Amino acid sequence: MNKFRWSTFSARRPYLFTLLLLVVCMAVNFVFQPGLFERNTLNSNMRVFLPSILLAAGQAVVVLAGGIDISVGAILSIVNTILVTQLGAGASTGRTAELLAFVLVIGMLAGAINGFFIAYLRLQPIITTYATSFLFGGIALAILPYPGGAIPAALATFYRNTTPLGLPLAFLVIFLMLAAWALTQRTRYGRYLYAVGGQPDAAYATAVPVNGVQFSTYVVSGFMAALAGIAITMLTSSGSAGIGDALTLTSISAVVIGGTALRGGVGGVAGPILGAVILGFVRNIISFANVSLWWQTFVNAAIIVVALAAPGIIDLFRRVVYENIKDIPAARRRSAGGHSVPGQRPAA
């Protein structure tokens, strides 16, 4: 009974470890940055976190369906290089809107390429997206061989100063993503997503369009990577062909920390979003503490290991305690000479 209750409790609440880790990171960050919850500071932090949050949300959808996308950072880089080379500082509002729509299509097209190879040609996701990451990274480098470029100042100002209802713009974006995910979970597609990630063979046997679902997740991931590219371009106001390289690992780390299982079929989008925020706070802590950037990689790896191992450690501890408690009556019977009568004390 205890085992069943614990398994059910932990399975339905994969985000508990994420919430605990978020509180710890915020508390430590608050020590180094006492004004953490002031409006300007919060807005500054969240607009830095937003590209990672968008990537993590797209990565979570892919992972839920049993895949993985290592090319998201390179797709982000393509979007960034296109924007800074094609917009320039003096682009009109109409030209800016057209180009923003264009890069969103480019992101979805890149995701569709991944999805076609994986869903319909049955190639391994990790190998395919690893290969396409070099393809997309090469395209980004061809577009912008050296860091530079520019975007209209109004675009950067919009990203920096827009605070709907007095809250950071990132909060509105997160709310829209969570609302969209909540609606998706109630649809047939949402149920298909978990079925394909959890038991693809059984899903196929029950007429679930497995290939179509897998293909669509990579298109979603490409779209979210394009949005992240737009966000990071407005954040930096410049471009680089390698700007998204480090963010690929961040997106996967956020998914793991957020309680979404890499095997697929378990988790959601909310946890990875919190995971991306946690990693952002970790970067802040390392920066304020004036320690080597090497520690950021170490801490990220340690968090992933703990996140992966925590459920198993807790379950192992529970089993050990349960077995010890179960063995106590038997030990008492052995110490009493091997005789035990219900309702009576053993003879002295």
Sequence and secondary structure as in RCSB ss.txt:
>XXXX:A:sequence
MNKFRWSTFSARRPYLFTLLLLVVCMAVNFVFQPGLFERNTLNSNMRVFLPSILLAAGQAVVVLAGGIDISVGAI
LSIVNTILVTQLGAGASTGRTAELLAFVLVIGMLAGAINGFFIAYLRLQPIITTYATSFLFGGIALAILPYPGGA
IPAALATFYRNTTPLGLPLAFLVIFLMLAAWALTQRTRYGRYLYAVGGQPDAAYATAVPVNGVQFSTYVVSGFMA
ALAGIAITMLTSSGSAGIGDALTLTSISAVVIGGTALRGGVGGVAGPILGAVILGFVRNIISFANVSLWWQTFVN
AAIIVVALAAPGIIDLFRRVVYENIKDIPAARRRSAGGHSVPGQRPAA
>XXXX:A:secstr
 HHHHHHHHHHH TTHHHHHHHHHHHHHHHHH TTTTSHHHHHHHHHHHHHHHHHHHHHHHHHHTT   TTHHHH
HHHHHHHHHHHT TT  HHHHHHHHHHHHHHHHHHHHHHHIIIIIS   HHHHHHHHHHHHHHHHHHH SSSB  
  HHHHHHHHH  GGGS HHHHHHHHHHHHHHHHHTSHHHHHHHHHHH HHHHHHTT  HHHHHHHHHHHHHHHH
HHHHHHHHHHHSSB TTTTHHHHHHHHHHHHHTT  TTSSS  SHHHHHHHHHHHHHHHHHHHTT  THHHHHHH
HHHHHHHHHHHHHHHHHHHHHHHHHHHHHHHHHHHTTS   TTS    
